[in-house]
């Protein structure tokens, strides 16, 4: 027998709510990781920036997409497209989480923190290097990984808290 929690909510509603939660979580994660980055030592920031050649994975993704499409982008357009990719990924992850947390309750365990940690491993540690968006994980200082993990755990927590709030009013 399916739980009452599942029966009351459609996949479409959970997708929309999750997307909204993902947008909120992306914003908070960005503020969190920016603060963490700004409080790292200059030596650590310099080592990380050298490893990624001064470009985020999202800017590299925008460059690759533009190249495949035969489009030339200015540096400013690459940054804007990279930001759009980052937001789209966060919103999509939130939407997926919004659906998964009802159908697989263990997904929402510990206020979404394991989801955020898994998202970090899947994207930052595995997919970015596999897709050539960043060098492999061993090139980066441990602080880069700690910041990424912390930011994604915040993403998971914010997604869950926002969705719990929507559950209360819906």
C-alpha positions in Angstrom: 0.0 0.0 0.0 1.3 3.4 -0.9 1.7 6.0 1.8 -0.8 8.9 2.1 2.1 11.3 1.6 2.5 9.9 -2.0 -1.2 9.6 -2.9 -1.9 13.3 -2.2 0.7 14.7 -4.6 1.1 14.4 -8.3 4.5 14.1 -10.0 3.8 17.3 -11.8 3.2 19.2 -8.6 6.2 17.7 -6.9 8.4 18.7 -10.0 7.2 22.3 -9.8 7.7 22.6 -6.1 11.0 20.9 -6.3 12.1 23.2 -9.1 11.2 26.2 -6.9 13.1 24.6 -3.9 16.1 24.0 -6.2 16.2 27.6 -7.3 16.2 28.7 -3.6 18.8 26.1 -2.7 21.0 27.2 -5.7 20.9 30.8 -4.5 21.8 29.9 -0.9 24.5 27.4 -2.0 26.0 30.1 -4.1 26.1 32.6 -1.2 27.5 29.9 1.1 30.3 28.7 -1.3 31.2 32.3 -2.2 31.7 33.1 1.5 33.8 30.0 2.0 35.9 30.7 -1.1 36.5 34.3 0.0 37.7 33.1 3.4 40.2 30.6 2.1 43.9 31.5 2.0 45.2 33.2 -1.1 47.5 30.2 -1.7 44.6 27.8 -1.8 42.6 30.1 -4.1 45.6 30.5 -6.4 46.1 26.7 -6.6 42.5 26.1 -7.3 42.3 28.9 -10.0 45.4 27.5 -11.6 44.0 24.0 -11.7 40.8 25.2 -13.4 42.6 27.8 -15.6 40.5 30.6 -14.0 37.2 29.2 -15.4 34.4 27.5 -13.6 33.1 24.1 -14.8 29.9 26.0 -16.0 31.9 28.4 -18.2 33.8 25.5 -19.7 30.4 23.8 -20.4 29.2 26.9 -22.1 32.3 27.1 -24.2 31.9 23.5 -25.3 28.2 23.9 -26.1 29.0 27.0 -28.1 31.7 25.2 -30.0 29.5 22.2 -30.8 26.8 24.6 -31.9 29.1 26.7 -34.1 28.4 29.8 -32.0 31.0 32.3 -30.9 30.6 33.8 -27.5 32.3 36.7 -25.9 33.8 36.3 -22.4 30.7 38.0 -20.9 28.4 35.7 -22.8 30.3 32.6 -21.7 29.9 33.8 -18.1 26.2 34.4 -18.5 25.7 31.1 -20.3 27.7 29.3 -17.6 25.5 30.9 -14.9 22.4 29.8 -16.8 23.8 26.2 -16.9 24.5 26.3 -13.2 20.9 27.5 -12.4 19.4 25.0 -14.7 21.3 22.2 -13.1 20.2 23.3 -9.6 16.6 23.7 -10.6 16.6 20.3 -12.3 18.2 18.7 -9.3 15.6 20.3 -7.0 12.8 19.1 -9.3 14.2 15.5 -9.2 14.6 15.8 -5.4 11.0 17.0 -5.1 9.7 13.9 -6.8 12.1 11.4 -5.2 11.6 12.5 -1.6 7.9 11.5 -1.6 8.4 8.2 -3.5 11.6 7.2 -1.7 11.4 8.6 1.8 15.0 7.7 2.6 16.0 10.4 0.0 14.8 13.0 2.5 16.7 11.5 5.4 18.7 13.9 7.6 16.9 16.9 6.0 18.2 16.2 2.5 21.9 16.3 3.4 22.7 12.9 1.9 21.0 14.0 -1.3 23.2 17.1 -1.4 26.4 15.0 -0.7 25.5 12.5 -3.4 24.8 15.4 -5.8 28.3 16.8 -5.0 30.0 13.4 -5.7 28.0 12.7 -8.9 28.5 16.2 -10.5 31.7 17.7 -9.0 33.8 14.7 -8.4 32.6 12.4 -11.3 30.8 14.1 -14.1 32.8 17.3 -14.4 36.1 15.5 -14.9 34.4 12.8 -17.2 33.0 15.6 -19.4 36.3 17.5 -19.4 34.8 20.4 -17.5 37.4 20.2 -14.8 40.6 18.3 -14.3 40.4 15.3 -12.0 39.8 15.6 -8.3 43.4 15.1 -7.3 44.5 18.3 -8.9 42.4 20.4 -6.5 43.3 21.3 -2.9 41.3 19.5 -0.2 39.6 22.9 0.6 38.0 22.9 -2.8 36.4 19.5 -2.1 35.3 20.6 1.4 33.7 23.7 0.1 31.9 21.8 -2.7 30.7 19.2 -0.3 29.6 21.8 2.2 27.8 23.8 -0.5 25.9 20.8 -1.8 24.9 19.6 1.7 23.5 23.1 2.1 21.7 22.7 -1.2 20.1 19.5 0.0 19.1 21.0 3.3 17.6 24.1 1.8 15.7 22.1 -0.8 14.2 19.9 2.0 13.3 22.8 4.3 11.6 24.8 1.4 9.7 21.7 0.4 8.6 21.0 4.0 7.4 24.6 4.1 5.4 24.1 0.9 4.0 20.9 2.3 2.6 22.8 5.3 0.7 25.3 3.2 -0.5 22.9 0.4 
